[in-house]
Amino acid sequence: MAAQPATDPSYFDKSPLGKIPCIETAQGFLSETSVTLDYIEACYPQQPLAPGNAWEQAKMKELIKIIELYVESQGRRLIPAAMGGAQLEQAVLDDVSAVMNKGLGAIHRLGQFAPFLMGEQVTLADIVLRYSLVVVNGGTWLPDLNTAVVAGIDIHAGLPERASWEQRMNALPVSQQIDAAVRKALPGVIAQRNQQKGE
């Protein structure tokens, strides 16, 4: 779903919190990123994006949870300041900085980066980190979405492996395919959200 139909009340029948991503399956609709990824992984075992044993799967999920709670969700707190110029209290900035730096440190300690987070193969943890970092430093899609700068966070210092890891991720055909789709859809999404703000 390229855009969130926030003005359509029926969307809440599909995604109870009105969030994206939301996918439609033969059984019905499913939302929440980590839940959706687990479902897709279970449905397509012939193309695994999770390690083969229970311990490594648990370590992957540990990484994903840290990324979601300590990096992405913290960056989202600063989006109004990064994109809209909203003024945030210093206490909020200090809290985000402390939590996100803690999260980056945990990823640095847990991640193998050999060459990917869990070792030689790309896993769901790599995918979650790549798109969570968009919320933190925008990247090529949304260069103005640099919440790390708002909070005074040095991503390279917290996660020195990021640059080389990101280069490897960017080179993957699936990453290039997704990036192209996002760049194509993004102007429409931004226009829709600007229209909703004006209503």
Phi and psi restraints in degrees (value plus and minus 20) as a CYANA .aco file:
   2 ALA   PHI     -92.2   -52.2
   2 ALA   PSI     -49.2    -9.2
   3 ALA   PHI    -159.2  -119.2
   3 ALA   PSI     134.2   174.2
   4 GLN   PHI    -108.3   -68.3
   4 GLN   PSI      94.2   134.2
   5 PRO   PHI     -98.3   -58.3
   5 PRO   PSI      46.4    86.4
   6 ALA   PHI     -83.0   -43.0
   6 ALA   PSI     -43.7    -3.7
   7 THR   PHI    -107.1   -67.1
   7 THR   PSI     -22.0    18.0
   8 ASP   PHI    -122.0   -82.0
   8 ASP   PSI      85.6   125.6
   9 PRO   PHI     -78.5   -38.5
   9 PRO   PSI     -47.7    -7.7
  10 SER   PHI     -87.5   -47.5
  10 SER   PSI     -38.8     1.2
  11 TYR   PHI     -82.6   -42.6
  11 TYR   PSI     -48.1    -8.1
  12 PHE   PHI     -90.8   -50.8
  12 PHE   PSI     -35.3     4.7
  13 ASP   PHI     -94.0   -54.0
  13 ASP   PSI     -41.4    -1.4
  14 LYS   PHI    -115.2   -75.2
  14 LYS   PSI     -64.4   -24.4
  15 SER   PHI    -144.9  -104.9
  15 SER   PSI      82.5   122.5
  16 PRO   PHI     -74.2   -34.2
  16 PRO   PSI     -49.3    -9.3
  17 LEU   PHI    -120.9   -80.9
  17 LEU   PSI     -14.1    25.9
  18 GLY   PHI      50.3    90.3
  18 GLY   PSI       5.1    45.1
  19 LYS   PHI    -118.5   -78.5
  19 LYS   PSI     140.8   180.8
  20 ILE   PHI    -138.1   -98.1
  20 ILE   PSI     131.7   171.7
  21 PRO   PHI     -94.4   -54.4
  21 PRO   PSI     134.9   174.9
  22 CYS   PHI    -163.6  -123.6
  22 CYS   PSI     107.8   147.8
  23 ILE   PHI    -136.3   -96.3
  23 ILE   PSI     133.3   173.3
  24 GLU   PHI    -125.4   -85.4
  24 GLU   PSI     109.1   149.1
  25 THR   PHI    -139.1   -99.1
  25 THR   PSI     156.4   196.4
  26 ALA   PHI     -84.0   -44.0
  26 ALA   PSI     -45.0    -5.0
  27 GLN   PHI    -111.4   -71.4
  27 GLN   PSI     -37.4     2.6
  28 GLY   PHI     125.6   165.6
  28 GLY   PSI    -180.0  -140.0
  29 PHE   PHI    -119.5   -79.5
  29 PHE   PSI     132.8   172.8
  30 LEU   PHI    -162.9  -122.9
  30 LEU   PSI     114.1   154.1
  31 SER   PHI    -148.1  -108.1
  31 SER   PSI    -199.5  -159.5
  32 GLU   PHI      57.3    97.3
  32 GLU   PSI     101.1   141.1
  33 THR   PHI     -76.7   -36.7
  33 THR   PSI     -73.4   -33.4
  34 SER   PHI     -84.9   -44.9
  34 SER   PSI     -55.8   -15.8
  35 VAL   PHI     -85.6   -45.6
  35 VAL   PSI     -63.3   -23.3
  36 THR   PHI     -83.4   -43.4
  36 THR   PSI     -62.8   -22.8
  37 LEU   PHI     -83.2   -43.2
  37 LEU   PSI     -61.3   -21.3
  38 ASP   PHI     -81.9   -41.9
  38 ASP   PSI     -60.0   -20.0
  39 TYR   PHI     -84.6   -44.6
  39 TYR   PSI     -66.2   -26.2
  40 ILE   PHI     -83.3   -43.3
  40 ILE   PSI     -61.0   -21.0
  41 GLU   PHI     -80.9   -40.9
  41 GLU   PSI     -61.1   -21.1
  42 ALA   PHI     -89.1   -49.1
  42 ALA   PSI     -52.2   -12.2
  43 CYS   PHI     -99.2   -59.2
  43 CYS   PSI     -44.1    -4.1
  44 TYR   PHI    -146.8  -106.8
  44 TYR   PSI      44.6    84.6
  45 PRO   PHI     -86.4   -46.4
  45 PRO   PSI     -38.0     2.0
  46 GLN   PHI     -92.0   -52.0
  46 GLN   PSI     -35.4     4.6
  47 GLN   PHI    -147.3  -107.3
  47 GLN   PSI      50.7    90.7
  48 PRO   PHI     -88.8   -48.8
  48 PRO   PSI     121.0   161.0
  49 LEU   PHI    -141.4  -101.4
  49 LEU   PSI       3.8    43.8
  50 ALA   PHI    -155.4  -115.4
  50 ALA   PSI     130.4   170.4
  51 PRO   PHI     -81.3   -41.3
  51 PRO   PSI     144.5   184.5
  52 GLY   PHI    -104.7   -64.7
  52 GLY   PSI     -36.3     3.7
  53 ASN   PHI    -136.5   -96.5
  53 ASN   PSI     141.1   181.1
  54 ALA   PHI     -83.1   -43.1
  54 ALA   PSI     -59.5   -19.5
  55 TRP   PHI     -83.9   -43.9
  55 TRP   PSI     -67.7   -27.7
  56 GLU   PHI     -87.4   -47.4
  56 GLU   PSI     -54.1   -14.1
  57 GLN   PHI     -82.1   -42.1
  57 GLN   PSI     -62.1   -22.1
  58 ALA   PHI     -84.5   -44.5
  58 ALA   PSI     -60.6   -20.6
  59 LYS   PHI     -86.1   -46.1
  59 LYS   PSI     -56.4   -16.4
  60 MET   PHI     -82.6   -42.6
  60 MET   PSI     -65.4   -25.4
  61 LYS   PHI     -86.8   -46.8
  61 LYS   PSI     -51.4   -11.4
  62 GLU   PHI     -81.9   -41.9
  62 GLU   PSI     -66.1   -26.1
  63 LEU   PHI     -80.4   -40.4
  63 LEU   PSI     -66.1   -26.1
  64 ILE   PHI     -80.1   -40.1
  64 ILE   PSI     -63.8   -23.8
  65 LYS   PHI     -83.3   -43.3
  65 LYS   PSI     -60.7   -20.7
  66 ILE   PHI     -83.5   -43.5
  66 ILE   PSI     -64.0   -24.0
  67 ILE   PHI     -79.9   -39.9
  67 ILE   PSI     -65.8   -25.8
  68 GLU   PHI     -85.0   -45.0
  68 GLU   PSI     -67.7   -27.7
  69 LEU   PHI    -101.6   -61.6
  69 LEU   PSI     -57.8   -17.8
  70 TYR   PHI    -122.6   -82.6
  70 TYR   PSI     -33.0     7.0
  71 VAL   PHI    -137.9   -97.9
  71 VAL   PSI     -87.1   -47.1
  72 GLU   PHI     -82.3   -42.3
  72 GLU   PSI     -70.5   -30.5
  73 SER   PHI     -84.1   -44.1
  73 SER   PSI     -51.3   -11.3
  74 GLN   PHI     -91.1   -51.1
  74 GLN   PSI     -61.8   -21.8
  75 GLY   PHI     -80.5   -40.5
  75 GLY   PSI     -56.8   -16.8
  76 ARG   PHI     -83.4   -43.4
  76 ARG   PSI     -48.4    -8.4
  77 ARG   PHI     -84.1   -44.1
  77 ARG   PSI     -41.9    -1.9
  78 LEU   PHI    -124.4   -84.4
  78 LEU   PSI     -20.0    20.0
  79 ILE   PHI     -77.3   -37.3
  79 ILE   PSI     -63.9   -23.9
  80 PRO   PHI     -78.0   -38.0
  80 PRO   PSI     -53.9   -13.9
  81 ALA   PHI     -96.4   -56.4
  81 ALA   PSI     -60.2   -20.2
  82 ALA   PHI     -91.5   -51.5
  82 ALA   PSI     -60.0   -20.0
  83 MET   PHI    -118.5   -78.5
  83 MET   PSI     -51.9   -11.9
  84 GLY   PHI    -134.3   -94.3
  84 GLY   PSI     -20.4    19.6
  85 GLY   PHI      54.1    94.1
  85 GLY   PSI      -3.2    36.8
  86 ALA   PHI     -84.2   -44.2
  86 ALA   PSI     124.0   164.0
  87 GLN   PHI    -109.4   -69.4
  87 GLN   PSI     105.5   145.5
  88 LEU   PHI    -131.6   -91.6
  88 LEU   PSI     127.5   167.5
  89 GLU   PHI     -85.2   -45.2
  89 GLU   PSI     127.0   167.0
  90 GLN   PHI     -79.6   -39.6
  90 GLN   PSI     -52.2   -12.2
  91 ALA   PHI     -82.2   -42.2
  91 ALA   PSI     -56.5   -16.5
  92 VAL   PHI     -87.2   -47.2
  92 VAL   PSI     -65.7   -25.7
  93 LEU   PHI     -81.5   -41.5
  93 LEU   PSI     -62.2   -22.2
  94 ASP   PHI     -84.5   -44.5
  94 ASP   PSI     -60.2   -20.2
  95 ASP   PHI     -86.2   -46.2
  95 ASP   PSI     -65.7   -25.7
  96 VAL   PHI     -81.2   -41.2
  96 VAL   PSI     -64.7   -24.7
  97 SER   PHI     -79.8   -39.8
  97 SER   PSI     -64.9   -24.9
  98 ALA   PHI     -84.8   -44.8
  98 ALA   PSI     -65.0   -25.0
  99 VAL   PHI     -89.0   -49.0
  99 VAL   PSI     -64.0   -24.0
 100 MET   PHI     -87.6   -47.6
 100 MET   PSI     -60.4   -20.4
 101 ASN   PHI     -82.3   -42.3
 101 ASN   PSI     -56.8   -16.8
 102 LYS   PHI     -83.2   -43.2
 102 LYS   PSI     -62.4   -22.4
 103 GLY   PHI     -85.3   -45.3
 103 GLY   PSI     -64.1   -24.1
 104 LEU   PHI     -81.7   -41.7
 104 LEU   PSI     -59.3   -19.3
 105 GLY   PHI     -83.3   -43.3
 105 GLY   PSI     -58.7   -18.7
 106 ALA   PHI     -86.9   -46.9
 106 ALA   PSI     -60.3   -20.3
 107 ILE   PHI     -83.9   -43.9
 107 ILE   PSI     -60.7   -20.7
 108 HIS   PHI     -79.7   -39.7
 108 HIS   PSI     -60.7   -20.7
 109 ARG   PHI     -96.2   -56.2
 109 ARG   PSI     -57.5   -17.5
 110 LEU   PHI    -104.9   -64.9
 110 LEU   PSI     -53.5   -13.5
 111 GLY   PHI     -92.8   -52.8
 111 GLY   PSI     121.5   161.5
 112 GLN   PHI    -105.3   -65.3
 112 GLN   PSI     -57.4   -17.4
 113 PHE   PHI      31.2    71.2
 113 PHE   PSI      30.0    70.0
 114 ALA   PHI    -152.7  -112.7
 114 ALA   PSI      42.2    82.2
 115 PRO   PHI    -110.0   -70.0
 115 PRO   PSI     -28.4    11.6
 116 PHE   PHI    -123.9   -83.9
 116 PHE   PSI     157.0   197.0
 117 LEU   PHI     -76.6   -36.6
 117 LEU   PSI     -61.4   -21.4
 118 MET   PHI    -121.7   -81.7
 118 MET   PSI     -11.8    28.2
 119 GLY   PHI     106.6   146.6
 119 GLY   PSI    -154.5  -114.5
 120 GLU   PHI     -96.7   -56.7
 120 GLU   PSI     -44.5    -4.5
 121 GLN   PHI    -127.4   -87.4
 121 GLN   PSI     124.2   164.2
 122 VAL   PHI     -87.1   -47.1
 122 VAL   PSI     116.2   156.2
 123 THR   PHI    -148.2  -108.2
 123 THR   PSI     158.5   198.5
 124 LEU   PHI     -78.1   -38.1
 124 LEU   PSI     -50.5   -10.5
 125 ALA   PHI     -82.3   -42.3
 125 ALA   PSI     -60.2   -20.2
 126 ASP   PHI     -83.5   -43.5
 126 ASP   PSI     -62.9   -22.9
 127 ILE   PHI     -84.6   -44.6
 127 ILE   PSI     -65.5   -25.5
 128 VAL   PHI     -83.0   -43.0
 128 VAL   PSI     -62.9   -22.9
 129 LEU   PHI     -84.8   -44.8
 129 LEU   PSI     -62.6   -22.6
 130 ARG   PHI     -78.8   -38.8
 130 ARG   PSI     -66.1   -26.1
 131 TYR   PHI    -104.8   -64.8
 131 TYR   PSI     -38.9     1.1
 132 SER   PHI     -92.1   -52.1
 132 SER   PSI     -54.4   -14.4
 133 LEU   PHI     -88.3   -48.3
 133 LEU   PSI     -40.2    -0.2
 134 VAL   PHI     -80.6   -40.6
 134 VAL   PSI     -57.7   -17.7
 135 VAL   PHI     -87.2   -47.2
 135 VAL   PSI     -46.1    -6.1
 136 VAL   PHI    -108.9   -68.9
 136 VAL   PSI     -63.3   -23.3
 137 ASN   PHI    -152.2  -112.2
 137 ASN   PSI      -4.1    35.9
 138 GLY   PHI      53.0    93.0
 138 GLY   PSI     -78.2   -38.2
 139 GLY   PHI      56.2    96.2
 139 GLY   PSI    -181.1  -141.1
 140 THR   PHI     -93.4   -53.4
 140 THR   PSI     -42.2    -2.2
 141 TRP   PHI     -95.8   -55.8
 141 TRP   PSI     -67.2   -27.2
 142 LEU   PHI    -151.3  -111.3
 142 LEU   PSI      53.6    93.6
 143 PRO   PHI     -80.3   -40.3
 143 PRO   PSI     -44.8    -4.8
 144 ASP   PHI     -98.9   -58.9
 144 ASP   PSI     -34.0     6.0
 145 LEU   PHI    -106.5   -66.5
 145 LEU   PSI      52.1    92.1
 146 ASN   PHI    -136.7   -96.7
 146 ASN   PSI      58.1    98.1
 147 THR   PHI     -89.5   -49.5
 147 THR   PSI     -43.6    -3.6
 148 ALA   PHI     -82.1   -42.1
 148 ALA   PSI     -60.6   -20.6
 149 VAL   PHI     -84.5   -44.5
 149 VAL   PSI     -60.6   -20.6
 150 VAL   PHI     -77.6   -37.6
 150 VAL   PSI     -60.2   -20.2
 151 ALA   PHI    -112.2   -72.2
 151 ALA   PSI     -19.1    20.9
 152 GLY   PHI      48.9    88.9
 152 GLY   PSI      15.7    55.7
 153 ILE   PHI    -119.2   -79.2
 153 ILE   PSI     110.7   150.7
 154 ASP   PHI    -116.2   -76.2
 154 ASP   PSI      79.4   119.4
 155 ILE   PHI     -82.9   -42.9
 155 ILE   PSI     -59.3   -19.3
 156 HIS   PHI     -82.9   -42.9
 156 HIS   PSI     -59.0   -19.0
 157 ALA   PHI     -87.6   -47.6
 157 ALA   PSI     -58.4   -18.4
 158 GLY   PHI     -97.2   -57.2
 158 GLY   PSI     -50.4   -10.4
 159 LEU   PHI    -160.3  -120.3
 159 LEU   PSI      55.2    95.2
 160 PRO   PHI     -81.9   -41.9
 160 PRO   PSI     -40.5    -0.5
 161 GLU   PHI     -99.6   -59.6
 161 GLU   PSI     -29.2    10.8
 162 ARG   PHI     -77.2   -37.2
 162 ARG   PSI     -66.5   -26.5
 163 ALA   PHI     -80.6   -40.6
 163 ALA   PSI     -69.7   -29.7
 164 SER   PHI     -89.6   -49.6
 164 SER   PSI     -58.5   -18.5
 165 TRP   PHI     -82.9   -42.9
 165 TRP   PSI     -62.0   -22.0
 166 GLU   PHI     -85.3   -45.3
 166 GLU   PSI     -57.1   -17.1
 167 GLN   PHI     -80.7   -40.7
 167 GLN   PSI     -63.5   -23.5
 168 ARG   PHI     -84.9   -44.9
 168 ARG   PSI     -61.6   -21.6
 169 MET   PHI     -85.2   -45.2
 169 MET   PSI     -61.7   -21.7
 170 ASN   PHI     -83.6   -43.6
 170 ASN   PSI     -47.7    -7.7
 171 ALA   PHI     -99.2   -59.2
 171 ALA   PSI     -33.4     6.6
 172 LEU   PHI     -88.9   -48.9
 172 LEU   PSI     115.7   155.7
 173 PRO   PHI     -74.7   -34.7
 173 PRO   PSI     -58.9   -18.9
 174 VAL   PHI     -86.6   -46.6
 174 VAL   PSI     -56.1   -16.1
 175 SER   PHI     -84.7   -44.7
 175 SER   PSI     -63.1   -23.1
 176 GLN   PHI     -85.3   -45.3
 176 GLN   PSI     -56.7   -16.7
 177 GLN   PHI     -85.3   -45.3
 177 GLN   PSI     -65.5   -25.5
 178 ILE   PHI     -86.4   -46.4
 178 ILE   PSI     -62.3   -22.3
 179 ASP   PHI     -80.1   -40.1
 179 ASP   PSI     -62.4   -22.4
 180 ALA   PHI     -83.4   -43.4
 180 ALA   PSI     -61.2   -21.2
 181 ALA   PHI     -85.4   -45.4
 181 ALA   PSI     -59.8   -19.8
 182 VAL   PHI     -86.3   -46.3
 182 VAL   PSI     -65.5   -25.5
 183 ARG   PHI     -80.4   -40.4
 183 ARG   PSI     -55.9   -15.9
 184 LYS   PHI     -90.0   -50.0
 184 LYS   PSI     -59.5   -19.5
 185 ALA   PHI    -104.7   -64.7
 185 ALA   PSI     -42.9    -2.9
 186 LEU   PHI     -79.7   -39.7
 186 LEU   PSI     -64.1   -24.1
 187 PRO   PHI     -77.2   -37.2
 187 PRO   PSI     -59.5   -19.5
 188 GLY   PHI     -86.8   -46.8
 188 GLY   PSI     -59.0   -19.0
 189 VAL   PHI     -84.4   -44.4
 189 VAL   PSI     -65.4   -25.4
 190 ILE   PHI     -83.7   -43.7
 190 ILE   PSI     -62.5   -22.5
 191 ALA   PHI     -82.0   -42.0
 191 ALA   PSI     -61.3   -21.3
 192 GLN   PHI     -83.8   -43.8
 192 GLN   PSI     -63.5   -23.5
 193 ARG   PHI     -88.5   -48.5
 193 ARG   PSI     -56.8   -16.8
 194 ASN   PHI     -84.3   -44.3
 194 ASN   PSI     -58.1   -18.1
 195 GLN   PHI     -85.1   -45.1
 195 GLN   PSI     -61.6   -21.6
 196 GLN   PHI     -84.4   -44.4
 196 GLN   PSI     -56.0   -16.0
 197 LYS   PHI     -85.2   -45.2
 197 LYS   PSI     -53.3   -13.3
 198 GLY   PHI    -100.8   -60.8
 198 GLY   PSI     -30.7     9.3
